[in-house]
Amino acid sequence: MPGRPVPVIMDCDTGVDDALALLFAVRHPGIELRAVTCVAGNTDVDGVVRNTLTVLEQAGAPEIPVARGAERPLLEPARPATHVHGTDGMADLGLPAPARRPAEVDAVTLLRREILASPRPVTLIPTAPLTNIALLLRTHPEVTRNIERIVFMGGAVEVGNATPVAEFNVWHDPEAAAVLLTAGVPITMYGLDVFRQVVVEAEEVHRLRASGDRGARLAGELLAHRPAAQGEPPEAEEAGGLGDAGAVCAVADPGGLTTRPLPVEVSLAPGPGRGQTIVDRRPRPGEAEIHHGERERALIDVALAVDAARYTRLYLETVGRP
């Protein structure tokens, strides 16, 4: 990537695909990973901290500060996804405990410090429930002056996964997602519509698993954790989706993502629609706006298409870099 690396801070609930995202971020020459903050989501927050430190260690990353953040959403109890990511959140690979230790400050303090200390505006990449980010924005709104963009993995235009309409990260803490959408900085929503499309084929997963490099080998093991979907042939079992890592690919190579600025809001009401990201793709206002007047809504760059082969190739080239 030409030019100076993009200063990046990631906010993770490190399970399988957050780990894939971290492996990419520490190895791509166009990204300067300044810090990682941890939040409850795929597993409990202490497990997230442990997993994050383990991934950075396995990747041979430099000493990057890692901080513990919120252990539950703003209003609701934590609801982990260990049924997807394994009991330890990392595919139950039995990885050794990390020698690295987390920072002595909390996630919000670390976020504020690293954002304001950066000589150039920072890109935030949350790949988790947005609790830490909401707390940061409400506690220290001055940080927005040094945020270039927030690229978050979350939401869905079409179909959810936690519910028929809600994606897990937004569903886990809808109020936090609603705060994010009013941050007053440019935002890109890398949602399930593109998340599901970027897949590494089984042959490449086998190659990574056989690598002599710890980081590349870990990427292969994590990718192989994805079970085959119903109706897939047996040879597809070790093919794995990049998931959250695609959002980091979009920062390193934005040309692979097609976005459109659209009004987005989060459904906060109880019931089956809670946590849905309502994306307005209508070409003109409807009856609700005509009769009740248009209200101001956040305009977000929503990812609608992705060059999956381009991002898969980018990922494989990057994680193989010592």
GIGI-V952236 format. One line per field, one symbol per residue. phi: phi as a letter, one per 30 degrees, with the letter a starting at -180 (. if undefined). psi: psi as a letter, one per 20 degrees, with the letter a starting at -180 (. if undefined). burial: 1 if it has 24 or more other ideal C-beta (glycine too) atoms within 12 Angstrom, else 0. A space follows every 10 residues. Layout:
BEGIN
phi->???
psi->???
burial->???
END
This chain:
BEGIN
phi->.diddddbbc bbbecddddd ddedddcddd bcddabcbbd adbdddddde dddddddddi dddcdbbdcd cadeccddbd cddccjdcib ihdidddddd bdddcddddd eedddddddb ecccbdcbec dedddddddb dddddbcdac ccdliadcbd bdbebcdedd ddbdddddde dcdibebccc cdeceddcbc deeddedddc ddcddddded ddddddddde jddeddecdb ddhedddded ddbdddccbb dbdbbcdcdd jdcdidcdcc cddaecdedd dcidcdbdcb dcdcabdddd dddddddddd dd
psi->pqaqqppqpq oqmobghhgh gghghiipij pnohrpqqqq ehaqhhhggg gghgghghik qropppqpbp irrhhrqqnr lhhgirhjil jlikqqqqhq qrqjrrgggg ggghghipiq qqppnpkrqk gggggghhhm iihhikogqo oqorrqgfpa ghrhipqggg hhmhhghhgg ikhjrpppon ahhhgihopp qhghgggghj qipggggggg hghihoqqqp iqqhiihjqq qhchhhhhhh ghmiiiporp pqpprppiqq aiipipoooo jqiqqahghg hiqpqpqpoq oppiqqnghg hgggghhgii p.
burial->0000011111 1111111111 1111111101 1111111111 1111101111 1111111110 1001111111 1111000111 1101110111 1010100001 0110011111 1111100100 1111111111 1111111101 0011011111 1111111101 1110111111 1111111111 1110111111 1111111111 1101100110 1001111111 1111110000 0000000111 1111111111 1111011010 0111111100 0001111111 0000000000 0000000101 1111010101 1101110111 00
END
